[in-house]
C-alpha cells in the first residue's frame, strides 16, 4: 500500500513545496503504525465531533406553479437552450 501511495505522490511536481512527499510518507507511516483512531485524535482538532449524516432539508418550499387552464404552451423560442443556440452559431455562421 505504501508503494502505491509513493507512486501517487510521484505524479505531482511538488515545485512549490519540495518536502511534501517526505512529510506525506511520514504521516502515512505514522497512520499505519498507530491506527486511524489514534492518528485522528492526534492530528484532527475536531476528532470528537460526530459526523452529520443527515440529509439537508429545504428551508423554503418552492413548488412549480400550476399553469392557468387557459394558458398557452411556451413558444418554441423559449424552449431553446443556450447550448443549442451556441452550437447552431458554430455550425452555421450566417444564421
C-alpha positions in Angstrom: 0.0 0.0 0.0 2.9 2.4 0.8 4.3 1.7 -2.7 1.0 2.8 -4.3 0.9 5.9 -2.2 4.5 6.7 -3.1 3.6 6.3 -6.8 0.6 8.7 -6.4 2.9 11.3 -4.7 5.4 10.9 -7.5 2.8 12.1 -10.1 2.8 15.6 -8.6 5.6 18.1 -9.3 5.9 19.4 -5.7 7.6 22.5 -7.1 6.1 24.8 -4.5 6.9 22.6 -1.6 9.8 20.1 -2.2 9.5 18.5 1.3 5.8 17.5 0.8 6.4 13.9 -0.3 8.7 13.1 2.7 6.1 14.6 5.1 3.2 12.8 3.5 5.0 9.5 3.6 6.0 10.1 7.3 2.3 10.8 8.1 1.3 7.7 6.1 3.8 5.5 8.1 2.5 7.0 11.4 -1.1 6.2 10.4 -0.1 2.6 9.6 1.8 2.3 12.9 -0.7 3.8 15.4 -4.0 3.2 13.6 -6.8 5.5 12.3 -8.4 6.3 15.7 -5.1 7.4 17.4 -3.9 9.2 14.3 -7.2 11.1 14.1 -7.1 12.1 17.8 -3.6 13.3 17.4 -4.0 15.4 14.2 -7.7 16.4 13.8 -8.9 19.1 16.3 -12.5 18.1 15.6 -12.0 14.3 16.0 -14.6 14.0 18.8 -17.3 15.9 16.8 -19.8 13.4 15.4 -20.3 13.5 11.7 -23.6 14.9 10.5 -25.0 12.1 8.4 -28.5 13.7 7.9 -29.5 14.8 4.5 -30.2 18.5 4.2 -33.7 19.7 4.5 -35.3 22.5 2.4 -35.8 25.8 4.2 -38.2 27.1 1.5 -40.8 25.0 -0.2 -40.6 26.0 -3.9 -43.3 24.3 -5.9 -43.9 24.8 -9.6 -47.0 26.9 -10.0 -49.9 25.1 -11.7 -50.4 26.6 -15.2 -53.6 28.6 -15.7 -56.2 26.5 -17.6 -56.3 29.0 -20.5 -52.5 29.4 -20.6 -50.8 28.7 -23.9 -47.8 26.3 -24.1 -44.4 28.1 -24.1 -43.2 29.1 -27.5 -40.5 27.2 -29.3 -38.1 30.0 -28.9 -38.5 30.0 -25.1 -37.6 26.3 -25.0 -34.3 26.6 -27.0 -31.4 26.2 -24.7 -28.3 28.3 -24.7 -26.1 25.3 -25.8 -28.2 24.6 -28.9 -28.0 28.3 -29.9 -24.3 28.3 -29.4 -24.0 25.0 -31.3 -26.0 26.5 -34.2 -23.8 29.5 -34.4 -20.7 27.3 -34.7 -22.1 25.2 -37.5 -23.8 27.9 -39.4 -22.1 31.3 -39.1 -24.6 33.0 -41.3 -27.6 32.1 -39.1 
